């Protein structure tokens, strides 16, 4: 059923609340409005879930007349351009069949002819409905008489195939207190039998009755039921664990893997049913957030009075109705305002970011729920949900069928899958990843997994985190049985797929949707464990090319961008040409063959268990598609890497690494991020590179024949980068397909152009920022009560976060180019502070604590230093070494060059090192390495004597077992960091200095690292004693990738039988600790070796100190009255209890720009003069000198100087200033 609401609203904003109520009650698909009172070329806000089209004649520049159409966003439609002197909006829509909707409005004073309306139909080729307020009378639609305008409409009806749908009910209550029929609804003859027409009995605040036209169509109308979800926040986890234990004991462990997987699911879900509440299966009805019982009662009362008036049309009854309607409207507006205040006032600087986003979505109605109503096919339109789901399923399944691939692909796949795998010998690392899965690995994965959406089995990560130990053991047994046998449970290979609409794509095409897979969480935990093992094996043995930067810890798009930009900058510095070829692989994930992954693993000689696991995991996979709560039948996935799986990305880069092997044969450079391949080469001309590119494409085409991944040549691009004027460009023709030579090319989110000026990137970035700026504007609207601190945090995330990406690369472009980005950024800051529009930007930046774009560029460049010095990518490491060794200054500096130059300026001297992969598996870190018994005694409440005695007991036992104790400590003074490693007797083993910017933490880690090396180099067993708890936690944290930490952890794991680390409390009289502490403090007094160790946080801290110094030096030269209130250029912290109105007044007075003092700048008027004392009007004058406010000033401030209160943003000062402005009646003037 398609419902169309037609209504002369008598002012869109004037009657917006009533419109929302009608939308709530009727939920129409389309709304046609007349007399919107919205001027021409103005687009107002549309209710959530609707897309709005508004129109007015060009002469109506004021709030008169106007029409609008609101249509649900999930209805496929397009606007039809109509040129007419009648206000018209025409849409072509698809509701299971195509039809046209034409909304018109003809005001009483407009003259028109039949031809004016008939000309509207010229471009209409489908059945149509025409509706609107035509201000015409005719018996054809219920009037008792006909007027000249009615005759014209009659002529239109008679000369066309239109049929009147009106049932003669009145549609208008006139100012003469009579009912008339001036709104009409016309339909094509073929459509009319499917239509029903109803006029409402209540005016809903207008003088026209709403009209509902319903069209019976083939669109699916069955109620959608959602799958109930377990509410983990309200779970009784104790009961859940008890139920799991009970059921696990009742259901014995099965030897069949598929059966055991089903049994474990049954245990968990059955326990969840008994201990975790669930959501309902029905979707909640859409409601307006400000609706309450009082408004419902007032609405009922005014409707009752309207009914009374219709029965007894007296002046008294009409007056009572108007009073009730006015009272209802006032309360509705007040409730809406109050609701907005309540929603926003609860947002503070400490609010959870996810909760803030929840509020933003609530306020803006930004809920992305897309219902798929119909899909167009070659055989017609499908509207049945089941048929649509089946179409999606069959289409996506057919993509992966062998029939869509070459003969070579099918034969190679068959050969690999049918061949056995029995390697004669495998490496030690291959044996390592074949070992039994441990409980440590399981818990390490479960503790860090995120996400609330379970697979079709409904088992969530939250449940896995709370299962009892007995069930963990049983699940671990299943994992190891799967790993040992190479049989992956079939139920874990079944995926549920939800189609997600791609941006700016039509709703009625299968190709417009992206498949998102939902897989069982239990399966994903096992996948993460195996993925971690395989990735360690691959990186340790350097099987994956360094040109591939995707899905590698410590690497990402910025690595590829830095290398590429440095290559281009170097070429431009030497006046070379650079040709860049960007390859686009069509559905690479969906088409790459399983056999390619297995072929690579065979080549790398992995163990039989891993090979069998991968083979079983990637074969015999199925999926079903979920559309509007309905499922298709299960279909097979014949080829491709399953998406939505944690281990899939590992398999993909393993398979895609064969591309790197092909490209390495040529004297060209390349970079790969997942399936984004970039090939680039310096040359003397573009034609020379194109010849090389042709050979490369030939080789890739051969590889594609057997692998399944195919290049979409139409989407490939080539760009020629140089700065020579009039340098010719040529399109690249390969296999009769033109590969376009473009002027701009977007690479991993950064748009590069021919001359590397990044103007197009800044234009694209500005467009994105303006879109995000709308959220800031909404959050700072008139009735918003969001705390200033929260608004600044939102600005930092939404605006500055986008600017930051790649800023060190594109930020060195011309100032006129960066100005494109600066404007929306400054606007967001101004809105966040609720500052007056004329406020100087330096004031705004200081008050918000946010950097300028120039400062952020310098900061972003400096923050590259730890990445460049500690990179895991050998290609980037080579670039860094080249820049350091070459003394020649680049004419066109790269981001790498800039970062290393600035490192010298701030006295950061480090030796670049390449971070190698872990030598030993990090998941094998034994708990016995760390002796933490002394942690059982809280340091705040434990006496030093107890610590000392307990330590001596532990020491004596260790010595009996043959362990030697060595002690480490670090020290930090103003211009020096040092460390020492000593014996218990105080004999110094090693001591050394670190750079001045190093922290105590770096010194402690260095000491432990040196102590470990000493223990490895000497005979015997050693216990390293340290008082640094942070160092021990870093060593235990497997996700800590600091080189010092990783290297120390590797050696601890490798030599776990002879080295242990023990925490001891500092300054408790433990002899060895006292010796180490004293030795570390004395290092700087004598010549010592300087160690180059450092941690990333030390360099970041040094960068921040340097940037703070630059900011303060610039601030000292700044001349503005605001500097008196913020001498240190620090962001003020407003107390959480202060209101947003108080913050706004206080901030504007601090910043020095208010409405009363600076509005003249916007109006281009002379400086304002105080009417009381005829002197210049300023903040100081209002607060301290104006005699008009003397009494108020004296009563509030007494002997205090008012402007001094602006220096400190405490609650007392804020309330005092606000009270003064309020009593002076200046709130509206600030």
Phi, psi and omega in degrees: 000126176256121182252133180238119178265127181239129186199131167278103193279343180058051179107108183300309181284327182298329185237028186294324180298319179294323177299317179298323179293320177295319178296322179295316184284321189257331184049053182289154177282328183224141177231126178247123186241142174240159183052056178285341182060036178247123185298168179295151180060030177236131179242106181279176177294136176257145177302155183301147181077000180242148171253134187252140173234125183231148184208145172211154179293150188301330182285345181268077179274349177260182184278072177228149174052220179092149177228162179207152175230127174251130182226139180303138184295337182272005177268118177299127182201165172210151182275141177257124180287125180236124175258110184206154175277001174258135179299114188221138167232127180236134178231143169259124185236159179239109180240040188103336169212160181274138175211166180244144177241127181237119178251130181226161172216126178240108182293161184300332185265007181265132176270141180206165179238166180300324181296331178298323179279318181298328180294338178295330185278354188300324184264009182264123183244002183240166171305148187218162170235128176248129182214158177156179176263110183254357179052046182229147180247140176193143176298342181298333179235021167114352179284153181280337180231170176239139176248171183304323179294323179295324179296323178297316179295322177300317178300321179297316182293318183288330181270005179226182180261029182274144179238137180283129179266344181306143178255025178074006175289145179295148182239357186214138174250108190280171177292346177271012180061037176235161179260136179228171179238094183240352178259132182234158174225119181246148182223150172297149185301323181290339183263335187303320180298339181271357189255144169236145187233130181221129173261134181288162181262355181241142183283337181056043174086353178255187172252007174241145178277138173296148181235135180243120175251126181244135181244123176282118181231179179273008180297139181301128182237005182293150180294133179271126177252131179269152178289131179298143181245138176288132182268093186296331181295338181248020184284147171261091189291329177297316179293322179301314181294321179296318179296319179299316180297317181295311181293324180295324178288331181279331181254108186292158178292131180261151179278334178284124186296316180296321179293317181294322177297319178293322180295317179297321176297317180298318180298312184292314182291320178298318178295322179295320178301329184271345188228352183233123177292160182235159175283166178282161181278344181265145176285140177294145180294142178294132180227157171276136188293343184264004182287140177213176185294324181297316180293321177300319179294316180297323178294318178299317181296314182290328175293324178295319178293328177292318177299320179297320180293321180297326179282323180228095186278082177247159179298322181296317179295321179293319179296318179297321178296316181296321177297314181296321180293319179295318179296318178298315181296320180295316181292326179295317178295318179296319180295322179295318179295316181297319180298317179297319180295318181294319181294318185275332183291338180280352179276120179236177180294339180264002181294147176296131180306323179296324179292322178299317178297325177299317178295318180300316179294323178297318183286323184265350182070028184273068179254118185269072176249111184253117176265126181272109185270322183205155180227131180275135177229175178295334182263011180122190183261132176261133179235348177284130182302316180297318179295322179294315179299319179295322179296314178301313183299312182292324180294312182290329177291321182294332177304326188263001182291149180298334182293342179271004183241169183285168178296320179301318180299311183297318182290317179295319179297313181298319181296318182290316183291328182274343182281146176280168179226113182213080183294142182292313179215149179230159184287170179295323180291325176293323177293326184296319182279358176269353187288165183301138177290134186256163177296328178299317178296316180300310182291327177298324178283312185297326182293332187252353182293146179236167179110143182247349184275117178276173173279193183294341180279352175072008176276122185257167177297325180300320178295318180295330178289338186248007178292148182289164181305322181297324180283328174299316179298318181293320178293322178296323176298319178295316179304314182290328176294320177297315183293322182287320185270339183072024178248110180271132182304133182297324182295337177275350178261007178260123183248148168259129183247132177248122178287131177243128183293131175287153181301135173058038178243150180292149185281345189256021179235135177298324182293348180279355187246147177252130181283128175245120186268139173248118183243157180301136181294327179298318179297320183291331176295314178297319179300318180297321179296311181291322179299319179297319179294311182297319181296320177298316180299315183295315183287323180299320182267005176054044179283329180268133182299146177291346176288338176271118184247002183279144172060027175248130181300132179083001178231161180185198184298327183295329177298312180295320181293319179297316179295316182295314181294324178294321178298315180294317181297321178296317179297317179294325179297327179261013177059035177268160171270149174230127175255132183236126178246123178255123182260140178240115179267130184281117178046055186300316180298320185282343188246342183297137186281146176300323185294337179292318177297312181295326179295320178293316180296324177297317180296325182272358175059058173282171180287164181297323183295315180295316181299314181294321179300311182297317181297315179293321182296320187272351182251159177056042178267147180228166176206162171224155185252136180254121178232121176050040178085356179252148183248147170276173171288159180287137177232165187269148170255107190276325182217171178096165178268126181297127181276157181087001182257134181299329183273350183298320182296326178294314179298323183294312182290336174294313180292319186284351179295341178297334176298317180299320181297325177292314185289333182292346179286342186254155178279060181224160175258151177210159178219140182228131170234106187058247180254010175272110185250130180234125180241131183215151186206139172276143183198177178268350179193159185290326183296327179296318179290323181298327178295317178294320181299323180298317179295320179297315180295328175298314181294320180293325178297320177295316178298320181298326179303321183265339185264334181102333179285126183236145181276135171268094187297331180294334181264356176284153180222156174230141179226140181251116184251119174194170181243020176277138180286144177058030177284124187290145175244149180227141170289149183256119181256121179227124182051044178065015176247132181275120171265112190293141172267111188256162179269337175225147180219123179274121183234112178051041174093353178245129180269114177264141177242180189296328183250006178063041178261350172061024180293318180295324178297317180293327176294316177296320181294321179298319179297318179294320181293321179297324177295318180287333180297333179300325178293317178299318180298319180293318182291341179253021179293175191305315186264007181287139181242028182284136180298143181303319180301319179294320180295321178294320178296321177296319177297319179298320183281311187284321187258301184294328178298324178286320179297323185299328186295115178075012184299324179296341179268307184271350185289346180270014177285180184297150181299325179294333179282315179294338178297337176298326181273329186297319186301306178296330178294312179295324178297318179297319179295316180298318179292322181296323180275352185058037183279161178288145188303334184271002184298132178301143187292329178298322177297317182296317181295318179294319183291328181272343183074016179259149183277160169287167180296321178297316178296320181293325177297314178297318181295317179297321179294316180294327181286353173285342188303307180298328179292318182289322181282337183237033185291150174265355184259120185293330179293314178294322178298321179294320177299317180298314181296323179296318180294320181292320185281330181278131181269346182285132181281134180288132178293325175241093186297143175266172178296322179296315179298315180299317182296316182289327176293318180289333176299322177294322182295329181255021172062042172257110182242105180227156175263121181297131180233148177267124180281113180276161176292159179304130180289326179240153182299122183294335181287354181269010182300109182286142178294336183289350179295324186258129175258108186235029182298325181292344177289345178293346181255112180300131186293328183292330186243011182252130179288147181300327181295319179297316178302314184295316180295318179295319178299317181297324177296315180295316181299315181299319180294319179296319180294323177299326181274005175091017181267141174256144182255132170233150188240142180233154175198156177236157182218152181218123170241184189307310186243023183202146171233142184210167179212165177209147175236122185226165172275174180296332181277353179100003176289127184282123176274308178210146171216157183189165178257155172238171177297154186298332182277355180288146181268172175299323180301316178296321179295319179296316180296319179298319179298316179296319180298317179294322179295320178297317179298321178297318181294322179293321185283345184242156179286156177105175179250138188233141170247120180267118183259126180223148177261012181263100178292326180296325178294317180295318178297323178295320179292326180283334182280106185292346179270355177282117187250020174300134182305318178300318181291313182298317181295317179295318180296319178303314182290325178296319180292318183293322183245041184297339182280346182235358180227132172228161177237131182235136175273135175229149179285142178277152175057043178240016177085010176285120192303309182299321179295321179294319178297315180297318180297315181294319181294321180295323181286336184268355187301316187292347183280346181227158179302130182217161177287137177264120179270142183269017182291149174197163174242156185303319183297332178294317181290320178299319179296318179297321177298314181297321178297317179297315180294324177297321177296318177298316180299316182292322179295322176291325182292328181296331181269359183278131183245099178202150182298334179299331181298334178294329183268345181219071187292330183264007179054050181247147178288126177287152178247111180282138177297144184297334183279349178284145182278163179292329176295319178295318179297319181298312181297312182298316181296315181296322178292321177297314183290340174090004180233122180226173181296316185290332184262337187228006178297334181299334179293325179284327183268356181058050179245168177294164178301138181289147180242137177293123183290339183280314186239006174059029177245171183298138183271123180215172179298314179300320181297317182292318185282328191238331194243334188296121181294340181300327184252021185300313183297315178297317181299315182293319181294329184267312187267336185056242184265003181280149174273117187305319183292337177295332180293337181287348181282333185237121185268052174270167187298321181298314180296317181297314181293323180294313179298316181297318179299318179297312180297322180295313182289336174279357180059044182245008184305317182285348182262356180261000000 
